[in-house]
Amino acid sequence: MVVSRCFKGTRSELLQKIYDWVDDPNSKPIYWLCGLAGTGKSTIAQTVAEALNQRKMLGASFFFSRDVARRRDPLLVFTTIAYQLGRFHKSFCSGISASLRDDPDSCKALLQTQMEKLIAGPLRDVTDAPPVVVIVMDALDECSNEVFVKEILILLGVTIRELPFCTKVFITSRPNSHIRTRFNDDIMKDVSEASILHDIDLSVVQSDIRVYLAHQLREIGKEMLRLDAWPAQAEVEALADRAGGLFIYASASVAYIGDKGYHKPNKRLRLLLNDTVDGRDSPHGEDTVDGRDSPYGEVDKLYLHILRSAVPKSSPTVLQPIIGTIVTLFDPLSVRAMERLMSVEDFHVQEKLEPLNSILLVPDDPYDLIRIFHKSFPDFMTDPQRCKDDKFLIKRRVYFTRLALQCILIMNSSLRRNMCDIQYPFRLNDDIADLKDLLKSKVGSHVLYACQFWASHLQESDPVDQLQQALSVFIATKLTYWLEILSLSQHLDVALPSLKIAKAWYQGKEPKRLVVVQKMMPILEPLHVFNEALSSAEGKLSQTKTPAKILLSDCQYLLLHFARSIEKSACHIYHSALPLAPHCLLYKQYQRELQQSIRVVSKEYTWNPVLAVLRGNFRSVNDVCFSPDGLKLASVSGRDIYLWDSITRSNIRTLAGHTGEVNAVCFSPDGLIIASASDDKTVLLWDSTTGTHCNTFNGHTEAVRCVCFSPDGDIIASGSRDKTIRLWDLTGALIRTINGSGMTTSICFSESPDGLRIASGCQDTFVYVWDSTTGLNLKTLKGHTEAVQSVRFSPDGSIIASGSLDKLLCLWDSTTGSQIKTFKGHSAIITSVNFSPDGRNILSASLDATVHVWNIASSSIIKTLKGHSEGVIAACFSPDGLRIASGSLDRTLCIWDSAPSAQTKAVKGHSGTVRSIHFSPDGTKVVSGSDDQTVLLWDLSTGKPTKTLKGHRFEVKFVDFTPDGRYIMSYDRFGHKILWDQKTSKKITAPEDVQSVLDQDSESAQSLGRSSSSVQGRLTLYEQTVIFSHPNKGRHVICLMPFSDIFCHAAQGYLFAIGTQSGKVHIFDFSQTVALI
């Protein structure tokens, strides 16, 4: 959208009111200007921002726009404001810079982390701030995510009162319900005041519109007609009356009348006032716009006038697809890029759009962006209730389908490896000179658009067979090239959501051959789009038998493990990510790209399950829970709740308020509230955005063991040692008490045709199903022989799962109460059970220190997570099903990937943390020592352990070869030494020539490992980065390790080995990689 400032002499009263608010030290810190579309909000915001900038009071501004990706992204709001505040004042800059040095990832974190670390935290310490700092935020309703809008407002409302100097925020938006609701809550009422534009006396607004029209039209008359007195005042009055208080009508009318390509402004004015187009009466009938019941009726008539007047030069069948593409793009494109995206470079799009200069900004330079003057235009074009002429109406789903097909076919025909011709293979993206220019010249704006937005269009598309064919080819042949472009263009964050959309699209409906394409043919035929490309895609597909959904899943897991590496360096897709991926389908499909890459000696057949190990100053982790959007993770330990950013894995904040041990935590369905249950007999509610304590529920007479929300979020259920289940509303009022027969250990809700049901697990060995309305017991499920620890409904409510002290996981029919299946696999108490989001799998956590993932259909374990050193208390799936979080008695919180394991091919190694690892002097073997009290000897030719040396009674802390390689020496954590004969694997008494080595203080060697030197260079590990130091060519990053649990490493020559907390040993050969340097 194009934004201008208020015309001189208009909006004077309102602007003065805003400036008075700025200057009044006692006014509330937030001013909300609310108005319907077209009432001039953005123009006012622009005027206010310019005036404040002249007065040196404008600290920052953010103008949202749904048409521009970066201007509708909520995660860029606070980072942009922080950057501008840093430029505004030196002290702000110093504070923000210091915060970024301490936590460079904070700019990619969640909103509350960004606010605290980039704005609130740094500004609290400023002592020399200006008297008033104003932040302007325009068109908040155009933010892409309503939940984030609520968070932005909450954070502003809470933070602005904490700053030590006068900070004010000016916000404009449409009166959308989610924004109105937030401004009406207690937090915002205390800190904000509002003006409603569409409630301002119409006569005042009309007067301003008349002033604007009179001046603009007279200027047009002087320039184009050489008349000083044109138009007549009566014509100005008539046109102003038609505006109905909407400035967008006035500005669009002026642009239409004064279009220099038409040269007859007097005739165009008469056409508008007489409701005719090109001398013909407007047809009265089905396509006539009736503005009596809509505030936009006259605007809609105007848009239809403008479109029909463009028809003589461009027939509707040609004009419609061009406009349809413009209004359904997710980011504006230049004329040339749009022609390439539509594959109509000989179509002269710029010429076709010239008659629409009054509603579209069509640049003279074909490489400049096409802009829409006002967002009311695409609203009109896509709403059949407003655009009554089918020749112009844009059916969004048809165009989304068409653009999805175009984007994918363009990627299939254009993407290749290293499109930017980057010469040095290990270069980090930040070190590439003129990268933006390279992307524009080598890749092209249309390809960049396709890479970023193909999935957004696909999400709104119909299941067309041709689209599936093209997508299958893309998945089988172009995935790594696509990731490469996203990395270079700094849009890797769209990769995981895009893959998720593609999987959902595949799983949605069976494609209907040609149904939608036939509907699109009137649009496609005159543009002769893609027939040849579709034929090519079909040909490639016939040669490609690769299951697309499996490749999409593998690519998701690749990103879960390697996103940080790929984000730093596109080239490391081929030098770190793919080589280190297991023998999955994605690796096999794309291994052709791995010439001169790392050779992984100990190649895995499954993904390393550990994504992150989170540690803090806390005790055992009693419960874990993902937020509904998967961006946050809550864990409880001791008396506190810890809130984590699940992407960056940083601690957002700690919620403290309970006086007893916290036993359970859960998010509300909208993610805005957290509930916690404690031994202090209370349930506390917290605001998940600000961390503030909202409410306390008192009533239980003993410890509260569990808590959960109803599916609609209106009811909270809590279970206690006092043998009751209590139902509460959000105010804390008690709705109902359900009396049980024993301590309630777990509780959950489910919707059913008969109403809301509750399942509870009880210490008396039974699972109970209750009617939440009456409190009556519907079913009692009998089968466990000891106390039930955890119960969950399946996502569709048809199955109940329960885990017990009897080590059994049972599945029950929730309607009949009959036992369906019993799973046996744990060797200790089952503490937690949870279904996957699709309901196909279920996980169980146990005090045997493992988490099992079971497939319900096959009743088999498809994954076992080992890594915790003590019992696991809680575990859950992320909402997308890709990750699992677990909390343990060992004081750690682990995040795992959920990819099924190929158990039969897994290399057996250690079962505990690998604490020491070293190469043999001849470089043919590796020895490792672990917490599992064993020493393993690995053969480098196979990457598998050949011998297991058992003899230690405690954890092995250090291992190494003797200098001649004949013996292995190992030490446990208490310093007990064992010498092993490498050939016989037997313990021996040290010969005299070896004793001196054993007698040396080994503590200096018990670090995270060694690096190795040679005449060719040296390999070292620094923060998951393998660096090769060449004596003449300097330091080179040759591998970005994905393993978050590296505990030790060793290097010899070009061989490199790491040991992990999960017990894995990984061995790499970098000889081919180093040869590239």
Buried (B, 14 or more C-beta within 10 A) or exposed (E): BEBEBBBEEBBEEBBEBBBEBBEEEEBBBBBBBBBBBBBBBBBBBBBBBBBBBEEEBBBBBBBBBBBBBEBBBBBBBBBBBBBBBBEBBEBBBBBBEEBBEEBEBBBBBBBBBBBBBBBBBBBBEBEEBBEBBBBBBBBBBBBBBBBBBBBBBBBBBBBBEEBEBBBBBBBBBBBBEEBBEBBEEEBBEEBBBBBEBBEBEEEBBBBBBBBBBBBBBBEBBEEBBEBEEBBEEEBBBBBBEBBBBBBBBBBBBBBBBBBEEBEEBBEBBBBBBEBBBEEEEBEEEEBEBEBEEBBBBBBBBBBBBBBBBBBEBBEBEBBBBBBBBBBBBBBBBBBBBBBBBBBBEEBEBBEBBBBBBBBBBBBEEBEBBBBBBBBBBBBBBBBEEBBBBEBBBBBBEBBBBBBBBBBBBBBBBBBEEBBBEBEEBBBBBEEBEEBEEBBBEBBBBBBBBBBBBBBBBBBBBBBBBBBBBBBBBBBBBBBBBBBBBBBBBEBBBBBBEBBBBBBEBBEEEEBEEEEBBEBBEEBBEBBEBBEEBBEBBBEBBEEBEBBBEBBBBBBBBBBBBBBBBBBBBBBBBBBBBBBBBBBBBBBEBBBEBBEBBBBBBBBBBBBBBBBBBBEBEBEBBBBBBBBBBBBBBBBBBBBBBBBBBBBBBBBBBBBEBBEBBBBBBBBBBBBBBBBBBBBBBBBBBBBBBBBBBBBEBEBBEEBBBBBBBBEEBEBBBBBBBBBBBBBBEBEBEEBBEBEBEBBBBBBBBBBBEEEBBBBBBBBBBBBBBBBBEEBEBBBEBEBBEBBBBBBBBBBEBBBBBBBBBBBBBBBBBBBEBEBBBEBEBBEBBBBBBBBBBEBBBBBBBBBBBBBBBBBBEEEEBBBBBBBBBBBBBBBBBBBBBBBBBBBBBBBBBBBBBBBBBBEEEBBEBBBBBBBBBBBBBEBEBBBBBBBBBBBBBBBBEEBBBEBBBEBBEEBBBBBBBBEEBBBBBBBBEEEBBBBBEBEEBEEEEBEEEBEEBBEEEBEEBBEBBBBBBEEBBBBBBEEBBBBBBEEEEEEBBBBBBBBBBBBBBBBBBBBBBBBBBBBBBBBBBBBBBBEBB
